[in-house]
Amino acid sequence: MPFVPNVAQGRLLADLHPRNIVLKARQLGMTTLSALMLLDDALFGEHRANGLIAQDLGTAQAIFENIILFAYDHLPAWLAPHAIAKNRTRRELVLANGSTISVDTTFRGRTLQNLLVSEYASVCRDRPAEAREISTGAFNAVAPGGRIIVESTAEWPLGDFADRVRAADTQHPDTLGPLDFRLHFFPWWIEPSYRIPTGESLSDRTHTYFAALASHPSVVLSSFDGPDEAAMRWYQIKRREQGGAMLREFPSVPEEAFEVQIEGAYYGREIARLREEMRLHENLYDETLPVYTAWDIGGAGGGDDTAIWFFQVFREEVRVVDYWEWSGFALGEIVNAAISSKPYRYAIHVFPHDLRVREFGGGATRFETATRLLGSSVRVLPRSSVADGIEAARRVLGIARFDESRTRAGLAHLASYRREEWLDRPRHDTHSHAADAWRYLSVFVENTMKERPGGGSFDVRYQETGLGIIG
């Protein structure tokens, strides 16, 4: 039975580059195509080394056995005599022509002609150290003139896969050098089976979504035809079934793929609405308005796992213009790296109640240190319940506008902030620092609005006076 490429597979074959990064919807056959390309290279070349990596060794072996070895075992009679195996295991096929196909977690120290990395985003999310080894070891093992294909659904908005997708998205294909990655994005609707010709009517929400989608640059510039009504109906029904996973599993545009919603996430619904309500922007900072910061600092030393949101407020509108995080900095280093280095005119720096604790070694309190470094603009929030703070965070997140590029890492943390399994309390992990800082921002904004004479509006003049600020 011959392999016949589908629409997405055919487009990838037509547009291949030495370095390829493939962001795609589910079930478009990219793993199958890419694995068969390794087999083709081994069969029709001599002394060709081909490598395969997946999200874990077991999955890589399954791809090797179920796709590559399956095809090898069913070669047509005319080709089989020319494809004799000298050695065959669950992790390697060595042909008599000297070509090999190998499964591994890295290929450091070896030379490859072709490399396939499948579901790389999962590795970046679950095992960052292995992702770094793939990036520095396996990618660099591919010889000049060789080919890399990295294919994955998004899974995770941070890490090497997301960074490479975003970098590749900014480059025109005609300007790519041999070491640049070319982005291949395949939206769900190019798969002909994702259609329901008749049935339920399209909802207002569906009409609004596709009306906005039609003007998105990646759709306007795409060579694919846009979704027809049958595709829209399929999407409407599938979205109801998939819920928050829809954007990740079946993205319409590249940005959607990284808008991850996680089971048990506190802010999943609010994060999902940001793009739908067009509240993600570029260059949101307004130099005529002062900037506020909201901090979470970890550890008694005051410098571990620090997260800072930068925001402006004009009347009832909260504009989040920047985000910064780091681990291991002392407070003075943070002020230099995150505050003084930015071109903002600051109004107030908001800190949690525990700023008043002492530093290690019995020195000055963090409040005294922060006041020395930042002056009288330091404000400390009173202690309040986490549950009340999360509700305030949801309300402010539901109205805030964000500078997408500058706050991407912070938004990814908010999307991943979730409950402890089986417990009604937040999980304390790498995402909680950004989420705590966002909670302080939200409590500050809501309390300041309440304290303003006349209520509601939070205008510039009122901001600068500091009237009504809690703490």
GUKE-279538 format. One record per residue (C-alpha): residue in three letters; x, z, y. Coordinates in steps of 0.2 Angstrom, whole numbers. Layout:
GUKE-279538
r/px/pz/py
ala/X/Z/Y .
...
***
This chain:
GUKE-279538
r/px/pz/py
met/0/0/0 .
pro/8/-5/16 .
phe/10/7/31 .
val/-1/0/45 .
pro/2/9/62 .
asn/-13/15/72 .
val/-14/13/91 .
ala/-3/28/96 .
gln/10/24/82 .
gly/11/6/87 .
arg/13/11/106 .
leu/28/23/101 .
leu/36/9/91 .
ala/35/-3/105 .
asp/42/9/118 .
leu/56/18/109 .
his/71/24/118 .
pro/87/32/112 .
arg/80/49/117 .
asn/61/51/115 .
ile/50/66/118 .
val/32/64/112 .
leu/18/75/118 .
lys/2/71/109 .
ala/-16/76/103 .
arg/-19/82/85 .
gln/-20/70/71 .
leu/-12/54/79 .
gly/1/52/64 .
met/16/55/75 .
thr/25/65/61 .
thr/21/52/48 .
leu/28/38/58 .
ser/43/47/63 .
ala/47/53/46 .
leu/45/35/39 .
met/57/28/52 .
leu/70/40/44 .
leu/67/32/27 .
asp/67/15/34 .
asp/84/18/42 .
ala/91/25/26 .
leu/85/11/15 .
phe/90/-4/26 .
gly/106/3/33 .
glu/122/9/26 .
his/131/26/28 .
arg/117/31/40 .
ala/114/50/42 .
asn/96/56/46 .
gly/91/73/50 .
leu/74/82/49 .
ile/69/98/58 .
ala/52/106/59 .
gln/44/122/65 .
asp/51/131/50 .
leu/61/126/34 .
gly/46/126/23 .
thr/36/114/34 .
ala/51/103/35 .
gln/52/102/16 .
ala/34/98/15 .
ile/36/84/27 .
phe/51/78/17 .
glu/42/79/0 .
asn/24/73/5 .
ile/29/59/17 .
ile/47/53/14 .
leu/49/56/-4 .
phe/31/50/-8 .
ala/35/34/1 .
tyr/52/33/-8 .
asp/43/35/-25 .
his/31/21/-21 .
leu/42/8/-15 .
pro/38/-10/-19 .
ala/46/-17/-35 .
trp/57/-29/-25 .
leu/65/-15/-15 .
ala/67/-1/-28 .
pro/83/-8/-36 .
his/91/-8/-19 .
ala/86/10/-16 .
ile/94/20/-30 .
ala/97/38/-27 .
lys/114/46/-31 .
asn/107/64/-27 .
arg/90/71/-24 .
thr/84/89/-20 .
arg/70/97/-10 .
arg/81/96/5 .
glu/91/80/4 .
leu/90/62/-2 .
val/107/53/-5 .
leu/106/34/-8 .
ala/119/23/-17 .
asn/122/14/0 .
gly/129/30/7 .
ser/114/34/18 .
thr/106/51/18 .
ile/90/60/24 .
ser/93/79/26 .
val/82/94/30 .
asp/90/109/40 .
thr/87/121/54 .
thr/102/113/64 .
phe/115/100/61 .
arg/129/107/71 .
gly/146/101/65 .
arg/138/85/58 .
thr/135/67/64 .
leu/118/60/64 .
gln/112/42/68 .
asn/94/48/69 .
leu/85/65/71 .
leu/67/70/70 .
val/61/87/77 .
ser/43/90/73 .
glu/32/103/82 .
tyr/47/109/93 .
ala/36/119/105 .
ser/32/131/91 .
val/50/134/88 .
cys/52/137/107 .
arg/37/149/107 .
asp/41/159/91 .
arg/60/158/89 .
pro/69/155/106 .
ala/86/157/98 .
glu/83/144/85 .
ala/76/132/99 .
arg/93/135/108 .
glu/102/130/93 .
ile/92/114/90 .
ser/95/110/109 .
thr/114/113/108 .
gly/118/110/90 .
ala/106/97/83 .
phe/103/86/99 .
asn/122/85/101 .
ala/125/80/83 .
val/117/63/86 .
ala/130/50/89 .
pro/130/38/104 .
gly/118/24/100 .
gly/108/35/89 .
arg/90/41/91 .
ile/81/57/94 .
ile/62/59/92 .
val/55/76/97 .
glu/36/77/94 .
ser/24/91/96 .
thr/8/97/103 .
ala/11/109/118 .
glu/8/126/110 .
trp/17/135/123 .
pro/20/132/142 .
leu/38/139/143 .
gly/54/135/134 .
asp/65/119/131 .
phe/51/108/125 .
ala/40/111/140 .
asp/55/109/152 .
arg/60/93/144 .
val/42/86/145 .
arg/41/90/164 .
ala/58/83/167 .
ala/54/67/158 .
asp/38/66/167 .
thr/46/64/184 .
gln/57/49/178 .
his/52/31/178 .
pro/56/22/162 .
asp/66/9/171 .
thr/78/22/178 .
leu/82/31/161 .
gly/100/32/155 .
pro/104/33/136 .
leu/105/52/137 .
asp/88/54/146 .
phe/72/58/137 .
arg/58/46/138 .
leu/41/55/138 .
his/27/47/127 .
phe/10/55/130 .
phe/-4/51/119 .
pro/-21/58/125 .
trp/-35/61/112 .
trp/-46/46/116 .
ile/-34/33/111 .
glu/-39/37/93 .
pro/-54/26/89 .
ser/-61/39/77 .
tyr/-64/51/91 .
arg/-81/44/95 .
ile/-99/49/93 .
pro/-109/33/98 .
thr/-126/42/100 .
gly/-133/59/100 .
glu/-134/73/113 .
ser/-134/69/132 .
leu/-118/72/142 .
ser/-119/88/152 .
asp/-116/90/171 .
arg/-100/99/166 .
thr/-94/84/156 .
his/-98/72/169 .
thr/-89/82/182 .
tyr/-74/84/171 .
phe/-72/65/167 .
ala/-76/60/185 .
ala/-61/71/191 .
leu/-51/64/176 .
ala/-53/46/181 .
ser/-43/49/197 .
his/-29/59/189 .
pro/-12/49/191 .
ser/-8/49/173 .
val/-24/41/169 .
val/-23/29/184 .
leu/-6/23/179 .
ser/-9/23/160 .
ser/-10/7/151 .
phe/-23/15/140 .
asp/-41/11/143 .
gly/-51/27/149 .
pro/-63/36/138 .
asp/-80/28/136 .
glu/-97/37/134 .
ala/-95/39/115 .
ala/-78/47/117 .
met/-85/58/131 .
arg/-99/64/119 .
trp/-86/67/105 .
tyr/-76/77/118 .
gln/-91/87/123 .
ile/-95/92/106 .
lys/-77/96/101 .
arg/-74/106/116 .
arg/-89/117/111 .
glu/-81/119/94 .
gln/-63/122/99 .
gly/-66/133/114 .
gly/-50/138/123 .
ala/-39/128/111 .
met/-46/112/116 .
leu/-34/108/130 .
arg/-19/112/119 .
glu/-25/102/103 .
phe/-34/88/112 .
pro/-26/86/130 .
ser/-32/72/142 .
val/-17/73/153 .
pro/0/81/151 .
glu/-3/96/161 .
glu/-18/101/151 .
ala/-8/103/135 .
phe/2/117/142 .
glu/-14/127/148 .
val/-13/138/133 .
gln/-27/150/129 .
ile/-23/164/117 .
glu/-35/174/106 .
gly/-38/191/114 .
ala/-31/185/131 .
tyr/-38/195/146 .
tyr/-37/180/158 .
gly/-40/165/147 .
arg/-56/160/155 .
glu/-50/162/173 .
ile/-34/152/169 .
ala/-44/138/161 .
arg/-54/136/177 .
leu/-40/134/188 .
arg/-37/115/185 .
glu/-56/112/182 .
glu/-60/119/200 .
met/-44/110/207 .
arg/-36/126/213 .
leu/-18/121/207 .
his/-8/113/221 .
glu/9/108/226 .
asn/18/114/242 .
leu/5/127/245 .
tyr/16/138/256 .
asp/10/139/275 .
glu/25/143/286 .
thr/13/149/300 .
leu/7/163/288 .
pro/16/179/283 .
val/20/182/264 .
tyr/16/197/254 .
thr/24/202/238 .
ala/17/212/223 .
trp/30/220/211 .
asp/31/227/194 .
ile/48/235/190 .
gly/52/242/173 .
gly/64/256/168 .
ala/69/272/178 .
gly/84/262/185 .
gly/72/251/194 .
gly/80/234/189 .
asp/74/230/171 .
asp/60/217/168 .
thr/55/214/186 .
ala/41/202/191 .
ile/36/198/209 .
trp/21/188/215 .
phe/22/180/232 .
phe/6/177/241 .
gln/-2/173/257 .
val/-20/177/263 .
phe/-31/168/276 .
arg/-48/175/278 .
glu/-55/176/260 .
glu/-43/164/253 .
val/-28/171/242 .
arg/-14/158/241 .
val/-1/162/228 .
val/15/152/234 .
asp/29/159/222 .
tyr/34/169/207 .
trp/50/177/202 .
glu/56/187/187 .
trp/72/193/180 .
ser/79/207/168 .
gly/94/218/172 .
phe/95/217/191 .
ala/96/233/201 .
leu/84/234/216 .
gly/97/229/229 .
glu/102/214/218 .
ile/83/209/217 .
val/81/210/236 .
asn/96/198/238 .
ala/91/186/224 .
ala/72/186/226 .
ile/68/191/244 .
ser/81/188/256 .
ser/86/171/249 .
lys/69/164/252 .
pro/63/157/269 .
tyr/48/168/270 .
arg/42/179/284 .
tyr/37/195/275 .
ala/22/206/280 .
ile/21/219/266 .
his/29/223/249 .
val/16/231/237 .
phe/23/242/223 .
pro/15/252/209 .
his/13/271/210 .
asp/28/275/200 .
leu/40/269/213 .
arg/41/287/218 .
val/51/292/203 .
arg/69/296/204 .
glu/83/284/198 .
phe/94/288/183 .
gly/107/300/187 .
gly/97/310/199 .
gly/99/299/215 .
ala/87/294/227 .
thr/69/289/222 .
arg/65/271/220 .
phe/53/272/235 .
glu/68/279/246 .
thr/79/264/239 .
ala/65/251/242 .
thr/62/258/260 .
arg/80/258/264 .
leu/81/239/258 .
leu/64/233/264 .
gly/60/244/278 .
ser/43/251/283 .
ser/34/236/275 .
val/34/245/258 .
arg/17/250/252 .
val/14/261/236 .
leu/-3/259/228 .
pro/-12/275/222 .
arg/-13/278/203 .
ser/-29/269/196 .
ser/-35/264/179 .
val/-28/249/170 .
ala/-46/244/165 .
asp/-52/244/183 .
gly/-36/234/188 .
ile/-39/221/175 .
glu/-57/218/182 .
ala/-50/216/200 .
ala/-36/204/193 .
arg/-50/194/185 .
arg/-60/193/201 .
val/-45/188/212 .
leu/-39/176/199 .
gly/-56/168/199 .
ile/-54/163/218 .
ala/-35/162/220 .
arg/-26/145/223 .
phe/-8/143/216 .
asp/7/133/219 .
glu/8/125/202 .
ser/27/122/201 .
arg/33/138/209 .
thr/21/149/199 .
arg/21/140/182 .
ala/30/154/173 .
gly/19/168/180 .
leu/3/158/175 .
ala/10/156/158 .
his/12/175/157 .
leu/-5/178/163 .
ala/-12/166/150 .
ser/-3/175/136 .
tyr/-7/193/142 .
arg/-18/200/128 .
arg/-25/215/119 .
glu/-16/224/105 .
glu/-23/218/89 .
trp/-38/230/84 .
leu/-35/241/99 .
asp/-44/240/116 .
arg/-28/241/127 .
pro/-15/228/133 .
arg/0/223/123 .
his/16/228/131 .
asp/28/213/129 .
thr/37/200/139 .
his/20/195/147 .
ser/15/212/153 .
his/26/213/168 .
ala/19/198/177 .
ala/2/203/172 .
asp/5/221/179 .
ala/12/214/195 .
trp/-4/203/197 .
arg/-15/218/194 .
tyr/-6/227/208 .
leu/-8/211/219 .
ser/-27/211/215 .
val/-30/229/218 .
phe/-21/228/235 .
val/-31/213/241 .
glu/-48/220/236 .
asn/-44/237/243 .
thr/-37/230/259 .
met/-53/219/261 .
lys/-64/234/259 .
glu/-54/244/272 .
arg/-56/231/285 .
pro/-68/235/299 .
gly/-83/224/297 .
gly/-77/220/279 .
gly/-73/204/269 .
ser/-61/194/279 .
phe/-42/197/278 .
asp/-36/188/293 .
val/-18/186/299 .
arg/-19/198/314 .
tyr/-26/211/303 .
gln/-12/208/290 .
glu/1/210/302 .
thr/-5/227/309 .
gly/-6/235/292 .
leu/-22/243/296 .
gly/-32/250/281 .
ile/-18/247/269 .
ile/-19/259/254 .
gly/-4/271/251 .
***
